[in-house]
């Protein structure tokens, strides 16, 4: 039987940073209000796939078997997504764990329909593979290089296909490679409300699960990183271009998050 992941809303930034370091994730309730949720879902519905940007838009009609719409660089497509680059309190936590010069390395709008199958447990990136006994040494503290903020735009329940985490697995120092538990902890479901955000570090073992409902699930992913981590804005080789209308609306902080940094080492 599935179990829910403990979601503790720490009231201060210090508690949220500690959660990222010790639990591997932090929970931020009601980041988006109801009217903004509808606006984001409508904007996702309007997005069209750009194959050169590695976008996907599979449907039962074109042989995919289920709706799977995955759009990269969403911040560059509509101002409603631009505003999610630095939404509070997510951005304050991202800057606290990655540094005040952090940036966004990607943003994906992901819409999945009934019939979407289970994913396997995986990590997004393992920056420093280490033996467990070293990671358990209190003198060792691996920096958080990359994190992903999941903006959940629906009330999550088991049949809708919630994300599952293995708590504490970011301290394993390795990929799951077929394992389903870490130190006796099995995977647990993120059962949160629409408008909530869960932000997690790239080493956490996690997976998406099957959509067994008759409802479409909407998820916005914002990927933050230390400045020295390369931004992932396909297509590459100078083919990606910032939308001039988006840049005109962007604040100074939003422009920095998109890459307009002060000159530094290696510039």
N, C-alpha and C positions, 0 to 999 in steps of 0.2 A: 504494500500500500504506500502511495506517495506521501511524503511529508513536506510541510512548508518550511522554507528557509527562514530562520529568525531575522526579522527586519526591525532593527532598533534605530529610531530616529534620534540621533545625538543632537542636542540643542546648540552645540557650539562647534566652531571649526576645529579646535583641538581634538575633540572627541571623534570627529569625522576623519581627520588625518590618522588618528590612532587606529580606527576601524580599518582603514585602507592598509595600514601596515600589518596589523595583527590578524584581521579577519579576511583581508583580501578584497573587501568591498565596503561600500557605505550606502545607506538608504536615505533618500531625500524625498519626503512625501509632498504631494500636491505642489509640484513645481509649476505645472501648467493648469490654468483654470479652464472650466468647461467650454466657454465660448472659443478659447484658443485651441482646444483639442479638436473641435469641429473644423476650425480653419486649417489646422495641420493635416487632418485626414483628407479634406477636400483638395488641398494642394498636392498631396501624394497621389490622389486619383487623377489629377491633371497632368502629372509628370509623364513624359514619353521617354522611352529608352533610347539611348545613343549607343549603338553597338561599339563604336570606337572607344568609348569610355568604359567598356566592360560591363555596361548595364545589361540586365536581364529582364525580360517580361514574358514569362511562359504562362500559357492559359490552357485549359482543357481543349479549347477550340483549335489551338495550334499544335496539339499533341503532347503538351507537357504533363497532362494528367491532373494538374491542380494549378491554381493561381500562384505565381511566384514572381513578384515584381521587386527588383532590387536595383535602385538607382544611386549611382555614385555622385559625389560632388554636389549634393543637394543644396548646399549653401549658395552655390553659384547659379541656381535655377530660379529661385523665388525668394523675395524678401522675408517671407514667413519663416524660412529655414535659416536665413542669415541671423535672425534674432535669437536663434538657439545656439549660436556660437558662444555667446557669453551670458547665458541666462543665469541669474543668481538663484540659489547658492552653489550651483554646479561649478561655475567658473572660479569662484573663490577657492573651492577645494582643489580644482585642477591646478591652479597657480601655486597653491600651498605644497602640493606633492611633486610638481614638475618644475617649479620655479616661475618667477614673475615674467620670464621671457619665453614661456612655453608657447606652443602653437597647436593648431588643429592639423592633424595629418590626414583626416578624411571625415566625411559625413555621408551616411547612407540612409536612404528611405527604403524601408522594407515592408512589403505588403504580402501576406501569405494567406491563402484560402483553404477551405476544407480539403482534406486529402493530403496535405503536406506531411511527409513522413518524418520519423525520428532522425535526428542527427546522432553521430557518435560523440562521445566525450572527447574534447580536444582543448588545447590552449591556443591563444592567438599568437603569442610569441614568448619564447623562453630566452631572456637576454643572457643569463648567467647560470648554466647548469652546475649544480653543486650537490655533494652528498648531504643527506639529511642531517647528519650529526654536525656538520659545519653550519648549516642554516639555523640549527637550534642553539648554537653558541650565541649568547647575548651580546658578544662583541661584534658579531656580524650583522650588518643591516644592508640588504640589497636595495638600492634605490628603485623607485617606481619609475620606469622608463616610459611606459605607455599605459594608458587607461582608456576604457570605453564607457561612456555614459549611455545607458539604455533609457530612452524616453518611452514609457509604455502609454499608448494612447487608447487602451481598452482596459476594462476591469478583467484581471487575469483569473482564470479558473482552469482546472486540469485539462478539460477537453479542448480548450482553446490553444493549447500548445505552449505552456509557459517555459521560460528559460530555467534550466536546472544547473545548480552549482554543487560542487563537492567542497564543503566548508573546510578551510585551512589548507587546501591542496596547493596553494601558491607557495607553501613552504616545503613541498616535496622535492623541489629542485629538478624535476623531470616532467616529461610528457606522460599522460596516463597510459598509453600503449596497451590498451585493452583492459586496464584496471578500472574498477567501478567504485572503489572505496579508497580513502586515505586515512590511515590510523583509526579505522573503525567507523569513520564518518562516511555515510553513503550520500548520494546526490539528493538534493532537496529543491523543491519548486519555488520559484519566485511568484508568489500569489499576492499581487499588490493591486492598487486601484489605478484607474486611468489618471494620467497626469503625474504619477509618481516616477521617480528616477532612481535607478540603481547604477552606481558607477563602480567599476571593478578593474583591477590590474590585470595585465595581459597573461600572467602566469596561472590564473585560476582555471581549474578544470571545469568546463561547462559545456552545455549543448542546448540546442533547440529541440523541442519535442513535437510529436505529431499533433496536427490540428484535426481533432475528431468531432468538432462541432459543425454547425451550419453557418458559422460566422467568420468573417474575414478579420485577420489580426493586423494591426498597424503598429510599427515600431520604428523609431528614429534613433540611429546610432551616431554618436559624436565621439570621434577618436582623438584624444589629447596625447601630447608627448613632450618630453624635453626638447628644447630647440634643436639639439644636435641629431635628433631622429628625423630622417627624410620624410617630407610630405608625400602623400600618395594621391595625386590628382591625375588620373588617367584622362585622355591618352597622353603618352609621354613623348620624348624627343621633340620638345617645343611645340607640340600640337595642342596642349591644354591652353586655353585662353580665359582669363577672368572676364566675367560679364561686366561691361562698363557701367551699366545701370545699377548693378549690385554694388560696385565699388563706390559709386557716387553716394549711396545711402549708408555705407558702412562707417561706423564710428572709428576713432583712432585705435581703440582696443580691438575691435573686430578686424581692422586691417592688419594689426600685428598678428593676430591669430591666423590670418590667411598668409602671413609670410613677410609683412613689411616691418622687418626688424631693424633696430639700430645696428650699425656696423659692429662686428665683433671679430673674434678669432676665426680664421679661415675665410672671411669675406674678402 
